[in-house]
């Protein structure tokens, strides 16, 4: 009997070990442009589950945003790293990234909103996703993208910006925001300076949005990315405390909007 019980336990352990995060590269379309996103979900979760749209930094879909999608999948969500730039458009230098990002951050935000919405629509179509429970998060450039998505009136329960640009040429559009907003920013970020932070806060107040904002002391731009280096004097640097605290804030936010 003991031998049989031990064998059963070994089988169960082996099955648990085989549980994995499923990942897939997914092509989809927006306005005649082919986009290439990255899907991640856990094969241990049964049935439909909340979906999280993840939008990349200014370098496009790459290892960093894919890792974040996999982390969310391990938490039980369906995560889809959307592609704003288009298939194969992956800027290799800061100069090229700045040039590409500028195409979407001008006074006309129509395209960045459309590309983010295309990613959200794709996320909702996956059979694992509960289309009634969606949220969007973004990093740096991606933070700008998801805030613009929210301002467009997208059907998301929540939006989280990690060290994203908070400015917009259309502050009145905040009245169209349907879900809650969480902005996570470095208190010493020179790229998102205090006047921009203050303008964002006033925008949220004027529109009566259910919003929160965390400022992390000592943190500058890109504080969640270990590849950002460790010299805050450059205005871009990793901050382990802010990284951990912001991720925990996101988790609490998701628990609020999705429930347990």
C-alpha positions as CSV (number, residue, x, y, z in Angstrom):
1,X,0.0,0.0,0.0
2,X,2.8,2.4,0.9
3,X,4.5,1.6,-2.4
4,X,1.3,2.4,-4.3
5,X,0.8,5.7,-2.4
6,X,4.4,6.7,-3.1
7,X,4.0,5.9,-6.8
8,X,0.8,8.0,-7.0
9,X,2.5,11.0,-5.3
10,X,5.4,10.7,-7.8
11,X,2.9,10.8,-10.7
12,X,1.2,13.8,-9.3
13,X,4.6,15.5,-8.8
14,X,5.6,14.8,-12.4
15,X,2.3,16.2,-13.7
16,X,2.8,19.4,-11.6
17,X,6.4,19.7,-13.0
18,X,5.0,19.4,-16.5
19,X,2.7,22.4,-16.0
20,X,4.1,25.2,-18.0
21,X,3.6,28.7,-19.4
22,X,2.5,28.4,-23.0
23,X,3.8,31.1,-25.2
24,X,3.1,31.9,-28.9
25,X,4.0,34.6,-31.4
26,X,0.7,35.9,-32.9
27,X,0.3,37.9,-36.1
28,X,-2.7,40.2,-36.3
29,X,-3.7,43.3,-38.3
30,X,-4.5,46.9,-37.9
31,X,-5.2,49.2,-40.8
32,X,-3.5,47.0,-43.3
33,X,-0.3,46.7,-41.1
34,X,0.8,43.3,-39.9
35,X,1.6,43.3,-36.2
36,X,3.4,40.6,-34.2
37,X,2.5,40.2,-30.5
38,X,3.4,37.6,-27.9
39,X,0.8,35.5,-26.0
40,X,1.5,33.9,-22.6
41,X,-0.8,31.8,-20.4
42,X,-0.6,28.9,-17.9
43,X,-1.9,25.5,-19.0
44,X,-2.8,24.7,-15.4
45,X,-5.6,27.3,-15.2
46,X,-8.9,25.9,-16.5
47,X,-11.6,28.0,-18.1
48,X,-11.6,31.6,-19.0
49,X,-9.6,34.1,-17.0
50,X,-8.8,37.9,-17.0
51,X,-6.7,39.2,-19.8
52,X,-3.9,41.7,-19.5
53,X,-2.7,43.7,-22.4
54,X,1.0,44.5,-22.0
55,X,2.6,47.3,-24.1
56,X,6.3,47.5,-24.8
57,X,8.9,50.2,-24.2
58,X,10.2,52.3,-27.1
59,X,12.3,49.5,-28.4
60,X,9.3,47.4,-29.4
61,X,8.3,43.8,-28.5
62,X,11.4,42.2,-27.0
63,X,12.7,40.1,-24.2
64,X,11.7,42.5,-21.4
65,X,8.0,42.8,-22.3
66,X,7.8,39.1,-23.0
67,X,9.2,38.3,-19.6
68,X,6.5,40.6,-18.0
69,X,3.8,38.7,-20.0
70,X,5.2,35.4,-18.7
71,X,5.1,36.7,-15.1
72,X,1.5,37.6,-15.5
73,X,0.7,34.2,-17.1
74,X,2.3,32.6,-14.0
75,X,-0.1,34.6,-11.9
76,X,-3.1,33.0,-13.8
77,X,-3.8,35.7,-16.3
78,X,-3.8,35.6,-20.1
79,X,-1.2,38.1,-21.1
80,X,-0.7,39.5,-24.6
81,X,2.3,41.7,-25.4
82,X,0.9,43.9,-28.1
83,X,2.9,45.3,-31.0
84,X,2.5,49.0,-31.6
85,X,5.2,49.4,-34.3
86,X,4.5,46.6,-36.7
87,X,6.1,43.2,-37.5
88,X,9.9,43.5,-37.7
89,X,10.1,47.1,-36.5
90,X,12.4,46.7,-33.5
91,X,14.6,49.7,-33.1
92,X,18.2,48.7,-32.1
93,X,19.5,52.0,-30.8
94,X,18.1,54.8,-28.6
95,X,18.2,57.1,-31.6
96,X,16.1,54.8,-33.8
97,X,13.8,54.1,-30.9
98,X,13.2,57.8,-30.3
99,X,12.5,58.3,-34.0
100,X,10.0,55.5,-34.1
101,X,8.2,56.4,-30.9
102,X,7.9,60.0,-32.1
103,X,5.5,58.8,-34.9
104,X,3.0,57.9,-32.2
105,X,3.5,60.5,-29.5
106,X,2.7,63.6,-31.6
107,X,-0.3,65.9,-31.3
108,X,-2.4,63.3,-33.2
109,X,-2.7,60.2,-31.0
110,X,-5.1,58.3,-33.3
111,X,-2.6,55.7,-34.5
112,X,-1.2,54.8,-31.0
113,X,-4.8,54.4,-29.8
114,X,-5.8,52.3,-32.8
115,X,-2.7,50.0,-32.4
116,X,-3.4,49.5,-28.7
117,X,-7.1,48.8,-29.4
118,X,-6.1,46.2,-32.0
119,X,-4.0,44.4,-29.4
120,X,-6.9,44.6,-26.9
121,X,-9.2,43.1,-29.5
122,X,-6.8,40.3,-30.2
123,X,-6.5,39.6,-26.5
124,X,-10.2,39.4,-26.1
125,X,-10.4,36.8,-29.0
126,X,-8.2,34.2,-27.4
127,X,-10.3,31.3,-26.1
128,X,-8.6,31.4,-22.7
129,X,-9.6,35.1,-22.2
130,X,-12.7,36.3,-20.4
131,X,-13.5,39.4,-22.6
132,X,-15.5,41.0,-19.8
133,X,-12.4,41.2,-17.6
134,X,-9.6,43.0,-19.3
135,X,-6.9,45.4,-18.1
136,X,-3.9,47.1,-19.8
137,X,-0.4,47.8,-18.5
138,X,2.5,49.5,-20.2
139,X,6.1,50.5,-19.7
140,X,7.6,53.9,-20.6
141,X,6.3,54.4,-24.2
142,X,3.8,51.6,-23.4
143,X,2.6,53.5,-20.4
144,X,1.7,56.4,-22.7
145,X,0.0,53.9,-25.1
146,X,-2.3,52.3,-22.4
147,X,-3.3,55.7,-21.0
148,X,-4.2,56.8,-24.5
149,X,-6.2,53.6,-24.9
150,X,-8.1,54.4,-21.7
151,X,-8.7,58.0,-22.9
152,X,-10.2,56.6,-26.1
153,X,-13.0,54.9,-24.1
154,X,-11.7,51.3,-24.4
155,X,-13.5,48.6,-22.5
156,X,-10.9,47.9,-19.8
157,X,-11.5,47.6,-16.1
158,X,-8.1,49.0,-15.2
159,X,-5.0,50.7,-16.7
160,X,-1.5,50.7,-15.2
161,X,1.3,52.9,-16.4
162,X,4.8,52.0,-15.2
163,X,7.1,55.1,-15.6
164,X,5.1,56.1,-18.7
165,X,4.7,59.5,-20.3
166,X,1.6,61.1,-18.7
167,X,1.1,64.0,-21.0
168,X,-1.6,64.1,-23.7
169,X,-2.8,66.6,-26.3
170,X,-6.4,65.6,-25.5
171,X,-6.9,65.9,-21.7
172,X,-10.6,66.4,-22.1
173,X,-10.8,62.8,-23.4
174,X,-10.2,61.6,-19.8
175,X,-13.9,61.9,-19.4
176,X,-14.2,58.8,-21.6
177,X,-12.2,56.6,-19.3
178,X,-14.3,53.7,-18.3
179,X,-12.1,51.9,-15.8
180,X,-9.7,52.7,-12.9
181,X,-6.3,54.1,-13.4
182,X,-3.0,53.4,-11.6
183,X,0.1,55.5,-12.5
184,X,3.4,54.3,-11.1
185,X,6.2,56.9,-11.5
186,X,9.7,57.7,-10.3
187,X,9.7,60.7,-8.1
188,X,13.0,61.9,-9.6
189,X,12.2,61.1,-13.3
190,X,13.4,63.9,-15.5
191,X,11.5,62.6,-18.5
192,X,8.2,62.8,-16.6
193,X,8.9,66.0,-14.6
194,X,6.7,67.5,-11.8
195,X,4.7,69.8,-14.1
196,X,3.7,66.8,-16.2
197,X,2.7,64.8,-13.1
198,X,0.6,67.8,-11.8
199,X,-1.1,68.2,-15.1
200,X,-2.0,64.5,-15.2
201,X,-3.4,64.6,-11.7
202,X,-5.5,67.6,-12.6
203,X,-6.7,65.9,-15.7
204,X,-7.9,62.9,-13.7
205,X,-9.6,65.1,-11.1
206,X,-11.4,67.1,-13.8
207,X,-12.7,63.9,-15.4
208,X,-13.6,62.4,-12.0
209,X,-11.7,59.3,-12.8
210,X,-11.1,56.6,-10.1
211,X,-7.3,57.0,-10.1
212,X,-4.3,56.4,-8.0
213,X,-0.7,57.4,-8.3
214,X,2.5,56.2,-6.6
215,X,5.7,58.1,-6.7
216,X,8.8,56.2,-5.7
217,X,11.6,58.2,-4.0
218,X,15.0,58.0,-5.6
219,X,13.6,56.4,-8.8
220,X,14.1,57.8,-12.2
221,X,12.9,56.7,-15.7
222,X,12.8,52.9,-16.5
223,X,13.1,52.0,-12.9
224,X,11.6,48.5,-13.5
225,X,14.1,47.4,-16.1
226,X,17.4,45.9,-15.0
227,X,18.9,46.7,-18.4
228,X,18.5,50.4,-17.7
229,X,21.8,50.5,-15.7
230,X,22.4,51.7,-12.2
231,X,23.3,55.4,-12.5
232,X,20.3,57.6,-11.7
233,X,22.3,60.7,-12.7
234,X,21.7,59.7,-16.3
235,X,17.9,60.0,-15.7
236,X,17.4,56.3,-16.6
237,X,18.2,53.6,-14.1
238,X,16.9,50.4,-12.5
239,X,15.7,50.6,-8.9
240,X,15.0,47.3,-7.3
241,X,12.8,48.7,-4.5
242,X,10.7,50.7,-6.9
243,X,10.4,47.7,-9.2
244,X,9.2,45.4,-6.4
245,X,6.9,48.0,-4.9
246,X,5.3,48.9,-8.2
247,X,4.7,45.3,-9.1
248,X,3.0,44.7,-5.7
249,X,0.9,47.8,-6.3
250,X,-0.2,46.4,-9.6
251,X,-1.1,43.1,-8.0
252,X,-3.3,44.8,-5.4
253,X,-4.9,46.9,-8.1
254,X,-5.8,43.7,-10.1
255,X,-7.2,42.1,-7.0
256,X,-9.4,45.1,-6.6
257,X,-10.7,45.3,-10.2
258,X,-11.0,41.5,-10.8
259,X,-11.7,40.3,-7.3
260,X,-10.2,37.2,-5.8
